[in-house]
Amino acid sequence: MVFEGLSEKLQNLMKKMRGSVRFSEKDVKDMMREVKLALLEADVNFKVVKDFVNSVSERAVGQSVLESLTPGQQIVKIVHEELIKLMGSVPSKLTYSPAPPTVYMMVGLQGSGKTTTSGKLANLLRKEGKRPLLVACDVYRPAAVKQLQVVGGQLNIPVFEMGTDTDPVIIAQKAVEHAKSMQFDTVIIDTAGRLHIDEELMNELKRIKEAVKPQEILLVVDSMTGQDAVNVAGSFNEKLGIDGVILTKLDGDTRGGAALSVRAVTGKPIKFAGLGEKLNDLEPFYPDRMASRILGMGDVLSLIEKAQAAFDEKQAIELERKMRTATFTLDDFLEQMQQLKKMGPLNQILGMLPGFNAKALKGIELDEKQFARTVAIIQSMTKQERNNPSILNASRRLRIAKGSGTTVTDVNRLLKQFEDMKKLMKQFSGGNAKKIMRSMGGFRKPF
């Protein structure tokens, strides 16, 4: 889960702060020491931590805060605002060339996920009505051209390549000419990487930059490398000049050091975040939403956007009725698993719910094998059993396990997950259910 370790520590601290009705300068100092430790443990750059703590402390010890009726809540608000500021204050969108095609140059080290991210970006731009062309300029890494072709094939997005014996600068130039003649309005150049930054790599990237004059140079960095990612970003920016950063593998980064440091160290915005392995797992980076997630305030806007893409209005109304009347069955459970699967990893979805403890449903997984077992188990039940799981005694469970090619343990685990899901549904009973499900169905946003 994104920022799992940091989030847990900061959320516990924020809970303490909110509950305090009196605060002294010493209390603020003690709290800030804990915040500092939490950020350092999350691999946030030391200078960034120091500046952040100083900014929060300076604002928090002001007379208007310490003498207010709710000093704890005021300090939480300050921490939230400073986190947003640290990550860039406002979202930074891609810019477009006034005369198409718009050229984006993807740079980064080997292993950062640059080729896959190029495909993800092309997919995102196509959803916005663009007509992208992918360009294979990595002629050194074995099968790099083939990898981009595979990605392009999966997305049905064309790939321009000239093999591995041509100068990458010429490939880039020919690709832009091809895009103009074939009316592609966006060109995404997948450049070569290295295991480390060297003069040869930078010279080639500079030559490509001079030849095609990209609208933006986007640096792809692996967020799981923590401070190394920040150092790489600093070096690329100094030697090449970048316009933005794309953080990959953010879903696997439980610390968060790169996301919290890279903007402050380079002065360049984080434009996108990769939150999974699928080719639609690339999202615009919203500093305010990410800060809210870190502090356990939820990210309802992102949840609504994901839900609107996965649910339709009729499904939302029907689910709301079932939640209200407590007639949620295993058939409904399976349908919801299918919808949630479209939205992304469940722990990410739960992390968007304000104040929700994601650990409560840590056992629910939506990986492909688990999902296939779930389908097999439910389909091996009779209609009566799916509508009323309470009748599933030991002999019935054994029959279902044999019929689905699973074990009784698998059946028991599924039934427990079903009960956990029902508990989650109860959290949205009444007005909350109405708001969330209406949002999911594409109704007027109530938030």
CORQUI-V27618 format. One record per helix or strand. SS is the DSSP state (helix for helix, strand for strand). FROM is the first residue (numbers start at 1). LEN is the number of residues. If there is no record, write none. Layout:
ss-><SS,SS>
from-><FROM,FROM>
len-><LEN,LEN>
This chain:
ss-><helix,helix,helix,helix,helix,strand,helix,strand,helix,strand,helix,strand,helix,strand,helix,helix,strand,helix,helix,strand,strand,helix,helix,helix,helix,helix,helix,helix,helix,helix,helix,helix,helix>
from-><4,25,46,63,71,102,114,132,144,159,168,186,199,216,223,227,244,250,257,270,282,287,300,313,330,346,358,368,383,389,394,408,431>
len-><16,17,15,4,16,6,14,5,12,2,15,5,14,7,3,13,5,3,10,5,3,8,11,13,14,5,4,12,5,3,11,20,10>
